[in-house]
Amino acid sequence: MNGKYYLSYLLNRDLKEQSEKVFEGIANGRKRALENWFQDMWVAMNLTKDTILAYLGQNGVDFDDLNHILKDKRKRFEDFSEFFIINSQGKVNVSTYEGQIGRIRKDLPNFQLGQENQPFMYGPYIDEDTLKIGNCSSKFFDEVTLMFSLPFENNGRISVLCGRVPNDVMSDVIQDEDTHVYKESGDNYLFMVETDRDIEVGTAISRSRFEDNTFTGGDNLKDGIPTKKWGAVRIDQHTEFEIVFKDPATNELHEGVMNTIKNGQNLDSWPGYPEYRHIYVGGKGIIIKPPHSNEVWGMMCEGDIEEIYKFRSLDFKIPLRFGVLSGALTLLNTYVPFPNYALWLANLIIMYTLIKVSVVKPINKTVNILQEIAEGEGDLSLRVEKMSNDEIGELSRWFNKFINNQMTIIKRIGISSRDSKNSANELSGMTESFYSNAKNIEGIVSDLVNYSVEHNQIFQNTQEKFNVLSDSIINIDDILEGVNEKTIDTSNKAKTSEENSMAVLETMSELEKSMKVAQESIVGLKKYSEEISAVVDVIENISKQTQMLALNASIEAARSGEHGRGFAVVASEVSQLATESEKATISISNLIKYVQDEAAKTIDSVGKISQQVEVGSSSVKSSVNTFKEIGGEIEDIADKIQSITELVSIQSKELNEIAKGTEQVAAKLDKDTNKSEDESLNAMNMVKEIIEQTAQVDQSSKVLTHTANNLNEIVGAFKL
């Protein structure tokens, strides 16, 4: 039990329910504001991506142009301190911060998930470039960074658009000073619940209101906040990552954080719990899941128990003060007697003064400020100073809260109005451009229509010429049909001639073979003739010798009377010669028979040759007759070709007329084409400009849609 503040709690037990509503309102309001801020960031990222894609759709990649686009968007979306693009190789070629250009950022989780075509918000994390770049819409900024990213595809490759936001910008959203009901001790902060990074659960991931002495003249984290027994709680650079929300007495997460993580929310306004300074606080804890993030955060909205129950009601304070002063006056009256009317008058003055100081004066101050806001220039920065912890102080507190809510609404309306005005101006300019381009295109189309009418007339005249040609072509078609029939007949006869020629060739081939056989036979006859000659020579010699022997026999015969023995020898020789002659005769007979056989063969071969020559002669005669017929048909074809020539001559004249007309058309077309080409080029440029402006119209429409949604949300928050 928190005994130190128990008396205050007893005096203000009714405040427990009220303070719970206060913390509920603060937590829900800050969560809603944070969700709206995330939505605005992603809308800005999408509009920037759409502008880039619209540019790339009409142009090649030009780093200077892309840099110009990103710089314009950074000026428009002030919460971003840098826009840059990482290409598919992980290199930064385009950035609003020159120090980023040329770097390889493959290590950035935004690039890695971007290549998987996933939008991502990374952080908070430490990035020294954030401190170097500056350009922050918050007066607080350091190295702690949020990185938003959207992938987009160009020529089949994925690039990643990244937007850098200092984490203090997000901290400003939840630390809006006027939202703190408990000015002396109130603090709203984010802490880590789930992450795959090496960050301890319960670690601070947003700036504390007490990081320095900006909002309070008391203790702060940079100077060190002393605790009762556990030294001072101190940070070196920033609240984020240096503070873990643990109770120093137990070194465990304090109850607010622990119960929020465990239950998804926590609400405690009495007795409260000791937090990281070991000071008892009450508050509301809720879970937050940022869009396109793989982390879960928690948010605590807290105030010290002492301040929560510091309230003293007027119905307690005024009677108490009046009683003390009246008692003192009565005591004084015992020593210095006063008339009753004087005593009554003194009590009246005391009561008047107490009411004026405690009630009327603060109310008048509030009324004056409200009147100035209502009837003056609407200065919503005016605030009523809280001078007491009573109903009047509560009135001033909630009056200030109301004015702050109205100011926040007006700011959002102002931002929406500015965006709407810019979009309306862009739409107005584009509408004028549309009108001008439409008029120009109308003129070009009108000229093209006139050209088409003239060209149509020329081609109508040409059509008549083509009708004449068409009739001639019909006649040519008839003639060609006859030519085709003759050609087919000629082809058939030519085929017959070819067959006859082939027969002649075959006959001649057979004749050649027969002649070869005859030649071989004749060669054989020659050989055998030579042998016969040799035999004849032998016979001749034998004949001569026989004659000699016969002569000798005659001589010896003359002597035979006495020498019959010698005749016998001669007779023997003659007998031998006769034998040889007989053999020679037989040989000659055989040779003669062989020669006769060979001669017979030769005669037979020659007969065959004669027959084949006769057949060849017949085939040749047939070929001659066929070719005569072909010649006649060719003459017929020649006559038809002459007719075709005459028709072609007619067509030639017509074609000359067409050529002249075509030359006129060509000249006209050339002139009109040049003009049409220029006008078409102008029209294409206008169409291209219209397409680009259409993309801008689309973006402006998205801005107007987002603005309308914001305004609808603002209006929807009221009961009308």
C-alpha positions in Angstrom: 0.0 0.0 0.0 1.2 3.5 -0.9 0.9 5.0 2.6 2.7 8.2 1.8 -0.2 9.6 -0.2 -3.0 7.7 1.5 -4.5 10.8 3.2 -4.6 12.6 -0.2 -6.4 9.6 -1.6 -8.9 9.5 1.2 -9.7 13.2 0.7 -10.2 12.6 -3.1 -11.4 9.1 -3.5 -13.8 10.2 -6.2 -10.8 11.2 -8.3 -9.9 7.5 -8.9 -12.6 7.0 -11.4 -12.0 10.4 -13.0 -8.3 9.9 -13.3 -8.8 6.5 -14.9 -11.0 8.2 -17.5 -8.3 10.8 -18.0 -5.6 8.2 -18.6 -7.9 6.3 -20.9 -8.5 9.5 -22.9 -4.8 10.3 -23.1 -3.7 6.8 -24.1 -6.5 6.4 -26.7 -5.9 9.9 -28.1 -2.1 9.4 -28.4 -2.6 6.0 -30.0 -5.0 7.5 -32.5 -2.6 10.4 -33.2 0.2 8.0 -33.7 -1.9 5.8 -36.1 -2.8 9.0 -38.1 0.9 9.9 -38.2 1.9 6.5 -39.5 -0.9 6.8 -42.1 0.4 10.2 -43.2 3.9 8.8 -43.5 2.8 6.0 -45.8 0.6 8.3 -47.9 3.7 10.5 -48.4 5.8 7.5 -49.4 3.1 6.3 -51.8 2.7 9.7 -53.4 6.5 10.0 -53.8 6.7 6.5 -55.4 3.8 7.3 -57.7 5.6 10.5 -58.9 8.7 8.5 -59.6 6.8 5.8 -61.5 5.0 8.4 -63.5 8.3 10.0 -64.5 10.0 6.7 -65.4 6.9 5.8 -67.4 7.5 8.7 -69.8 11.3 9.1 -69.5 14.6 7.2 -69.2 16.5 7.2 -65.9 18.0 10.6 -65.2 19.5 10.9 -61.7 19.3 14.7 -61.7 15.6 14.7 -62.5 14.9 12.0 -59.9 16.9 14.1 -57.3 14.8 17.1 -58.2 11.6 15.0 -57.6 12.8 13.8 -54.3 13.9 17.2 -53.1 10.4 18.6 -54.0 8.8 15.8 -52.0 11.0 16.4 -49.0 10.0 20.0 -48.9 6.4 19.0 -49.1 6.6 16.3 -46.5 8.5 18.1 -43.7 8.6 15.2 -41.3 11.1 13.4 -43.6 14.7 14.6 -43.5 15.8 12.5 -46.5 14.5 10.6 -49.4 16.8 8.2 -51.4 16.6 5.3 -53.8 18.5 2.0 -53.6 18.9 0.2 -56.9 18.7 -3.5 -57.4 22.4 -3.8 -56.8 22.1 -2.1 -53.4 23.7 1.2 -54.5 22.3 4.6 -53.8 22.4 6.8 -56.9 19.7 9.3 -56.0 19.3 11.0 -52.6 18.4 14.4 -51.2 21.5 14.0 -49.0 24.7 14.2 -51.1 26.7 12.2 -48.5 24.4 9.2 -49.2 25.1 9.0 -53.0 27.3 6.2 -54.1 27.0 4.2 -50.9 26.1 0.4 -50.9 23.2 -0.2 -48.6 22.6 -3.9 -48.9 22.9 -4.2 -45.1 19.8 -2.1 -44.6 16.8 -4.4 -43.8 14.6 -2.1 -45.9 16.6 -3.1 -49.0 16.5 -6.8 -48.2 12.7 -6.9 -47.7 12.3 -4.5 -50.6 13.8 -7.0 -52.9 11.1 -9.4 -51.7 8.6 -6.6 -52.8 7.6 -5.8 -49.2 7.0 -2.3 -47.7 8.8 -1.9 -44.4 9.4 0.5 -41.5 12.7 -0.2 -39.7 13.5 1.2 -36.4 14.0 3.1 -34.2 17.7 2.5 -34.7 20.9 4.5 -34.4 22.1 6.2 -37.6 24.7 9.0 -37.4 23.6 10.4 -40.8 20.3 11.5 -39.2 22.2 13.9 -36.9 24.4 15.1 -39.8 21.5 15.7 -42.1 19.3 17.7 -39.7 16.3 19.1 -41.7 14.1 18.0 -38.9 10.6 19.3 -38.3 11.1 18.7 -34.5 13.3 21.0 -32.4 14.6 17.8 -30.9 16.6 15.5 -33.0 19.6 13.1 -32.6 20.9 9.9 -34.2 17.7 7.8 -33.5 16.0 7.1 -36.8 12.9 5.5 -38.4 13.3 4.3 -42.0 10.3 3.9 -44.2 10.6 2.0 -47.5 8.5 1.1 -50.6 9.8 -1.2 -53.4 9.0 -0.3 -57.1 9.8 -2.0 -60.3 11.5 -0.4 -63.3 12.5 -2.4 -66.4 12.1 -5.7 -64.6 14.4 -4.7 -61.7 13.3 -3.8 -58.2 14.5 -0.6 -56.6 13.6 0.6 -53.1 12.4 4.1 -52.2 13.5 5.0 -48.6 12.3 7.9 -46.4 14.3 8.9 -43.3 12.4 10.3 -40.3 14.1 11.4 -37.0 12.6 9.4 -34.2 12.0 12.6 -32.3 9.3 13.6 -34.8 7.4 10.5 -33.8 8.1 11.3 -30.1 6.6 14.8 -30.6 3.3 13.1 -31.7 2.9 11.2 -28.4 4.6 14.0 -26.3 2.3 16.8 -27.5 2.8 19.1 -24.5 -0.8 20.3 -24.3 -2.0 16.8 -24.1 -0.4 16.3 -20.7 -3.1 16.8 -18.0 -0.6 16.3 -15.2 1.9 19.0 -16.2 4.4 18.4 -13.3 4.9 14.7 -13.7 3.0 13.5 -16.8 5.0 11.5 -19.4 4.1 9.4 -22.5 6.7 7.0 -23.7 7.1 3.9 -26.0 8.9 0.7 -25.1 9.8 -2.5 -26.9 7.6 -5.5 -26.5 8.6 -7.9 -29.4 11.5 -7.6 -31.8 14.0 -9.8 -33.6 16.7 -7.3 -32.9 19.0 -7.4 -29.9 16.9 -5.0 -27.8 15.8 -5.9 -24.3 12.0 -6.0 -23.6 11.0 -2.8 -21.8 13.7 -0.7 -23.4 12.7 2.9 -24.2 12.2 3.7 -27.9 10.9 7.2 -27.7 12.1 10.5 -26.1 11.0 11.1 -22.5 9.4 14.4 -21.6 12.0 14.6 -18.9 15.0 14.0 -21.1 16.2 17.6 -20.5 14.8 20.7 -18.8 12.7 21.9 -21.7 9.3 21.2 -20.1 10.2 21.2 -16.4 12.5 23.1 -14.2 13.0 20.1 -12.0 15.1 17.0 -12.3 15.8 15.6 -15.8 17.6 12.5 -17.2 20.6 14.3 -18.7 21.4 16.0 -15.4 20.5 12.8 -13.5 17.3 12.1 -11.4 18.3 11.0 -7.9 16.6 8.0 -6.3 16.2 7.3 -2.6 18.8 4.5 -2.4 19.8 3.5 -5.9 21.8 6.4 -7.1 20.8 8.7 -10.0 19.1 7.7 -13.2 21.0 9.3 -16.0 21.4 9.2 -19.8 24.4 10.1 -21.9 22.7 11.1 -25.2 19.1 10.1 -25.5 16.3 8.3 -23.7 16.0 5.7 -26.5 18.0 2.5 -25.8 19.6 3.9 -22.6 16.6 3.6 -20.3 15.0 0.2 -19.5 11.8 0.7 -17.5 12.6 -1.4 -14.4 12.0 -0.7 -10.8 15.5 -0.2 -9.3 14.4 -1.8 -6.1 13.7 -5.2 -7.9 15.6 -4.7 -11.1 12.5 -6.1 -12.9 10.2 -4.4 -15.3 7.9 -2.2 -13.3 4.3 -3.3 -13.0 2.9 -0.9 -15.6 5.1 -2.2 -18.4 4.9 -5.8 -17.2 1.2 -5.9 -16.9 0.7 -4.2 -20.3 2.9 -6.8 -22.0 1.1 -9.6 -20.1 -2.5 -8.5 -20.6 -2.3 -6.3 -23.7 -3.2 -3.2 -21.6 -3.0 -1.9 -18.0 -4.9 0.7 -16.0 -3.9 1.7 -12.5 -4.6 5.1 -10.8 -4.4 3.8 -7.2 -2.3 2.7 -5.4 0.0 2.9 -8.5 3.4 1.3 -8.8 7.0 2.4 -8.6 8.6 3.0 -12.0 12.2 3.4 -13.1 12.8 6.3 -10.7 11.1 4.3 -7.9 8.4 7.0 -7.7 4.8 5.8 -7.5 2.9 6.6 -10.6 -0.5 5.7 -12.1 -1.4 5.4 -15.8 -2.6 3.5 -18.8 -0.6 1.1 -20.9 -1.6 -0.2 -24.3 0.0 -2.2 -27.2 0.8 -0.7 -30.5 1.6 -2.5 -33.8 3.1 -0.1 -36.3 2.0 -0.8 -39.9 4.6 -2.6 -42.1 6.8 -3.4 -39.1 7.7 -6.8 -37.7 7.8 -5.4 -34.1 5.3 -4.8 -31.3 5.6 -1.8 -29.1 4.0 -0.7 -25.9 3.0 2.9 -24.8 2.6 4.2 -21.2 0.8 7.4 -20.3 1.6 8.1 -16.7 1.6 10.7 -13.9 2.8 10.7 -10.3 0.3 9.6 -7.7 1.2 12.7 -5.7 0.0 15.0 -8.5 -3.0 12.9 -9.3 -4.4 13.2 -5.8 -3.1 16.7 -5.1 -6.6 18.1 -5.7 -8.3 20.2 -2.9 -11.9 21.1 -3.6 -13.2 24.6 -3.2 -16.0 23.4 -0.8 -13.1 22.3 1.4 -10.7 25.1 0.9 -13.0 28.2 1.2 -14.8 27.1 4.4 -11.5 26.1 5.9 -9.9 29.5 5.1 -13.0 31.4 6.1 -13.1 29.4 9.4 -9.4 30.1 10.1 -9.8 33.8 9.4 -13.1 34.1 11.2 -11.7 32.3 14.2 -8.7 34.6 14.3 -11.1 37.6 14.1 -13.2 36.2 16.9 -10.1 35.6 19.0 -9.0 39.2 18.3 -12.4 40.4 19.3 -11.9 38.9 22.8 -9.0 41.2 23.3 -10.2 44.2 21.3 -14.0 44.2 21.3 -15.6 45.3 18.0 -19.2 46.3 17.4 -21.3 43.5 16.0 -21.8 45.2 12.7 -18.0 45.7 12.3 -17.5 42.0 13.0 -20.2 41.1 10.5 -18.7 43.4 7.9 -15.2 42.0 8.4 -16.5 38.5 7.9 -18.3 39.7 4.8 -15.1 41.2 3.4 -13.2 38.0 4.2 -15.8 35.9 2.4 -15.9 38.3 -0.6 -12.1 38.3 -0.9 -11.9 34.5 -0.7 -14.5 34.1 -3.3 -13.1 36.7 -5.6 -9.5 35.4 -5.3 -10.4 31.7 -5.4 -13.3 31.7 -7.8 -14.2 34.9 -9.7 -10.7 36.1 -10.7 -9.6 32.7 -12.3 -13.0 32.4 -14.0 -12.8 35.9 -15.4 -9.3 35.2 -16.7 -10.7 32.1 -18.4 -13.7 34.0 -19.8 -11.4 36.8 -21.1 -9.2 34.3 -23.0 -12.3 32.5 -24.3 -13.7 35.8 -25.5 -10.4 36.8 -27.2 -10.4 33.5 -29.0 -14.1 33.7 -29.9 -14.2 37.4 -31.0 -10.6 38.2 -31.7 -8.1 36.8 -34.2 -8.6 33.3 -32.9 -5.2 32.9 -31.2 -5.4 29.3 -30.1 -1.9 29.5 -28.5 -3.4 31.3 -25.5 -3.6 29.3 -22.3 -5.1 29.8 -18.9 -2.5 29.5 -16.1 -3.3 26.9 -13.6 -3.1 28.7 -10.3 -4.7 26.2 -7.9 -5.4 22.5 -7.4 -9.1 22.8 -7.1 -12.2 23.0 -9.4 -11.0 26.3 -10.9 -7.6 24.7 -11.5 -9.4 21.7 -13.1 -11.4 24.1 -15.2 -8.3 25.9 -16.5 -6.6 22.5 -17.1 -9.5 21.1 -19.2 -10.1 24.5 -20.8 -6.4 24.4 -22.0 -6.9 20.8 -23.1 -10.0 21.8 -25.0 -8.2 24.7 -26.7 -5.3 22.3 -27.5 -7.7 19.8 -29.1 -9.2 22.6 -31.2 -5.8 23.8 -32.2 -4.8 20.2 -33.1 -7.9 19.9 -35.2 -7.3 23.3 -36.8 -3.7 22.3 -37.5 -4.9 19.2 -39.3 -7.5 21.1 -41.1 -4.8 23.7 -42.0 -2.5 20.9 -43.4 -5.4 19.4 -45.3 -6.4 22.8 -46.5 -2.9 23.5 -47.7 -2.7 20.2 -49.5 -6.1 20.8 -51.0 -5.1 24.2 -52.1 -1.9 23.0 -53.7 -3.7 20.1 -55.3 -6.5 22.5 -56.5 -3.9 24.9 -58.0 -2.2 22.0 -59.7 -5.5 20.7 -61.0 -6.4 24.2 -62.2 -3.2 24.6 -64.0 -3.5 21.2 -65.6 -7.1 21.9 -66.5 -6.0 25.1 -68.4 -3.3 23.0 -70.1 -5.8 20.3 -70.9 -8.1 22.9 -72.5 -5.3 24.5 -74.6 -4.0 21.1 -75.7 -7.5 19.9 -76.5 -8.1 23.0 -78.7 -4.8 22.4 -80.5 -5.6 18.7 -81.0 -9.1 19.7 -82.3 -7.4 22.0 -85.0 -5.0 19.2 -86.0 -7.8 16.7 -86.3 -9.8 19.2 -88.4 -6.9 19.6 -90.8 -6.5 15.8 -91.0 -10.2 15.5 -91.9 -9.8 18.0 -94.7 -6.8 16.2 -96.0 -8.7 13.0 -95.9 -11.6 14.6 -98.0 -9.1 15.8 -100.6 -7.3 12.5 -100.7 -10.6 10.7 -101.1 -11.6 12.7 -104.2 -8.3 12.0 -105.8 -8.6 8.3 -105.1 -12.2 8.3 -106.5 -10.7 9.5 -109.8 -8.1 6.8 -109.6 -10.8 4.3 -108.9 -12.3 4.9 -112.4 -9.0 4.3 -114.0 -8.7 1.0 -112.1 -12.2 0.0 -113.4 -10.8 0.2 -116.9 -7.8 -1.8 -115.8 -10.2 -4.3 -114.2 -12.0 -4.9 -117.6 -8.7 -5.3 -119.4 -7.6 -7.7 -116.7 -10.8 -9.8 -117.3 -9.9 -10.0 -121.0 -6.4 -10.9 -120.1 -7.7 -13.6 -117.8 -9.8 -15.2 -120.7 -6.8 -15.1 -123.0 -4.5 -16.5 -120.3 -7.0 -19.3 -119.8 -6.7 -20.3 -123.5 -2.9 -19.9 -123.2 -3.0 -22.1 -120.2 -5.0 -24.9 -122.1 -2.5 -24.7 -124.9 0.3 -24.7 -122.5 -1.0 -27.8 -120.8 -1.4 -29.5 -124.2 2.1 -28.4 -125.2 3.4 -29.7 -121.9 1.8 -33.1 -122.6 3.2 -33.3 -126.1 6.5 -32.2 -124.8 6.3 -35.0 -122.3 5.6 -37.4 -125.2 8.6 -36.0 -127.1 10.6 -36.6 -124.0 9.4 -40.2 -123.8 10.2 -40.7 -127.5 13.6 -39.2 -127.0 14.2 -41.5 -124.1 13.2 -44.4 -126.4 15.7 -43.2 -129.0 18.4 -43.0 -126.3 17.6 -46.5 -125.2 17.7 -47.8 -128.8 21.0 -46.1 -129.5 22.3 -47.6 -126.3 21.3 -51.1 -127.5 22.8 -50.3 -131.0 26.0 -49.3 -129.3 26.2 -52.6 -127.5 25.5 -54.6 -130.7 28.2 -52.7 -132.5 30.6 -53.5 -129.8 29.8 -57.2 -130.1 30.2 -57.0 -133.9 33.5 -55.2 -133.4 34.7 -58.0 -131.1 33.6 -60.6 -133.7 35.4 -58.8 -136.5 38.5 -58.7 -134.3 38.2 -62.5 -133.8 37.9 -63.0 -137.6 41.0 -61.0 -138.1 42.9 -63.1 -135.7 41.7 -66.4 -137.2 42.4 -65.0 -140.7 46.0 -64.5 -139.6 46.2 -68.1 -138.5 44.7 -69.2 -141.8 47.4 -67.3 -143.6 50.0 -69.1 -141.6 48.4 -72.5 -142.4 48.2 -71.5 -146.0 51.9 -70.7 -146.0 52.6 -74.1 -144.6 50.5 -75.7 -147.2 52.3 -73.7 -149.8 55.6 -74.9 -148.6 54.4 -78.4 -148.5 53.1 -78.0 -152.0 56.4 -76.7 -153.2 58.3 -79.6 -151.5 55.8 -82.0 -152.9 56.4 -80.5 -156.3 60.1 -80.9 -155.8 59.6 -84.4 -154.6 57.3 -85.1 -157.5 60.1 -83.8 -159.7 62.6 -85.9 -158.1 60.3 -88.8 -158.3 60.0 -88.2 -162.0 63.6 -88.1 -162.3 64.1 -91.2 -160.2 61.3 -92.8 -162.0 63.2 -92.2 -165.2 65.9 -94.2 -163.6 63.6 -96.6 -162.0 64.2 -99.2 -164.1 67.3 -99.9 -162.6 67.0 -97.9 -159.4 63.5 -98.7 -158.0 64.8 -98.4 -154.6 65.4 -94.6 -154.7 61.9 -94.1 -155.9 60.7 -95.8 -152.9 62.4 -93.3 -150.7 60.9 -90.4 -152.6 57.6 -92.1 -152.4 57.9 -92.3 -148.6 58.6 -88.6 -148.4 55.7 -87.8 -150.5 53.6 -89.9 -148.3 54.7 -87.9 -145.2 54.0 -84.7 -146.9 50.7 -85.9 -147.9 50.0 -86.7 -144.3 50.9 -83.2 -143.2 48.8 -81.7 -146.0 45.9 -83.7 -144.7 46.4 -82.4 -141.2 46.7 -78.9 -142.5 43.6 -79.4 -144.5 41.7 -80.5 -141.4 43.0 -77.5 -139.5 42.0 -75.2 -142.3 38.6 -76.8 -142.4 38.2 -76.1 -138.7 39.3 -72.6 -139.0 37.1 -72.0 -141.9 34.2 -73.3 -139.9 35.0 -71.0 -137.0 35.3 -68.1 -139.3 32.0 -69.0 -140.7 30.5 -69.1 -137.3 31.9 -65.7 -136.4 30.7 -64.4 -139.7 27.3 -65.6 -138.9 27.4 -63.9 -135.5 28.5 -60.7 -137.2 25.7 -61.0 -139.7 23.3 -61.5 -136.9 24.6 -58.5 -134.9 24.5 -56.4 -138.0 20.9 -57.5 -138.5 20.0 -56.4 -135.0 21.7 -53.1 -135.5 19.7 -52.6 -138.6 16.5 -53.3 -136.8 17.4 -51.0 -133.9 18.4 -48.3 -136.3 15.1 -48.7 -138.0 13.3 -48.3 -134.6 15.4 -45.3 -133.8 14.6 -43.8 -137.1 10.9 -44.3 -136.4 11.2 -42.7 -132.9 13.1 -39.8 -134.4 10.4 -39.4 -137.0 7.8 -39.4 -134.3 9.7 -36.8 -132.3 9.9 -34.6 -135.4 6.2 -34.8 -135.9 5.6 -34.0 -132.3 7.8 -31.0 -132.4 6.1 -29.9 -135.6 2.8 -29.9 -133.6 4.5 -28.0 -130.8 5.7 -25.4 -133.3 2.2 -24.9 -134.5 0.9 -24.5 -131.0 3.7 -22.1 -130.2 2.6 -20.0 -133.1 -0.9 -20.0 -131.7 0.5 -18.9 -128.3 2.5 -16.2 -130.1 -0.7 -14.8 -131.6 -2.3 -14.8 -128.1 0.7 -13.1 -126.7 0.3 -10.4 -129.3 -3.2 -9.9 -128.1 -2.0 -9.7 -124.6 0.6 -7.1 -125.7 -2.1 -5.0 -127.2 -4.1 -5.2 -124.0 -1.0 -4.4 -122.0 -0.4 -1.4 -124.2 -3.9 -0.2 -123.4 -3.2 -0.8 -119.7 0.1 1.0 -120.0 -1.7 4.1 -121.2 -4.2 3.9 -118.3 -1.3 3.3 -115.9 0.4 6.4 -117.2 -2.7 8.3 -116.3 -2.8 6.6 -112.9 0.9 7.4 -112.5 0.2 11.1 -113.2 -2.6 11.0 -110.7 -0.4 9.1 -108.2 2.3 11.7 -108.6 -0.2 14.4 -107.8 -1.3 12.3 -104.8 2.2 11.7 -103.8 3.1 15.4 -104.0 0.0 16.3 -102.1 0.6 13.5 -99.6 4.3 14.6 -99.2 3.2 18.1 -98.5 0.4 17.0 -96.2 2.5 14.3 -94.6 5.2 16.8 -93.7 2.6 19.1 -92.2 0.7 16.2 -90.6 4.0 14.9 -89.2 4.7 18.2 -87.6 1.2 18.4 -86.3 1.2 14.8 -85.2 4.4 15.4 -83.4 2.9 18.3 -81.7 -0.2 16.3 -80.9 1.9 13.5 -79.5 3.8 15.9 -77.3 0.5 17.3 -76.2 -0.8 13.8 -75.5 2.4 13.0 -73.7 2.0 16.1 -71.6 -1.6 15.2 -70.9 -0.5 11.7 -69.8 2.1 13.2 -67.5 -0.5 15.7 -66.2 -3.0 12.8 -65.7 -0.4 11.1 -63.4 -0.2 14.4 -61.5 -4.0 14.6 -61.4 -4.0 11.1 -60.0 -1.6 12.2 -57.3 -3.5 15.3 -56.6 -6.7 13.2 -56.4 -5.0 10.9 -53.9 -4.0 13.9 -51.8 -7.5 15.3 -52.0 -8.9 11.9 -51.0 -6.5 11.6 -48.1 -7.4 15.2 -47.1 -11.1 14.4 -47.4 -10.6 11.3 -45.2 -8.8 13.4 -42.6 -11.5 16.0 -42.6 -14.2 13.3 -42.4 -12.3 11.8 -39.5 -12.1 15.2 -37.8 -15.8 15.9 -38.3 -16.7 12.3 -37.3 -15.1 12.9 -33.9 -17.8 15.4 -33.1 -21.4 14.7 -32.3 -23.5 17.0 -34.5 
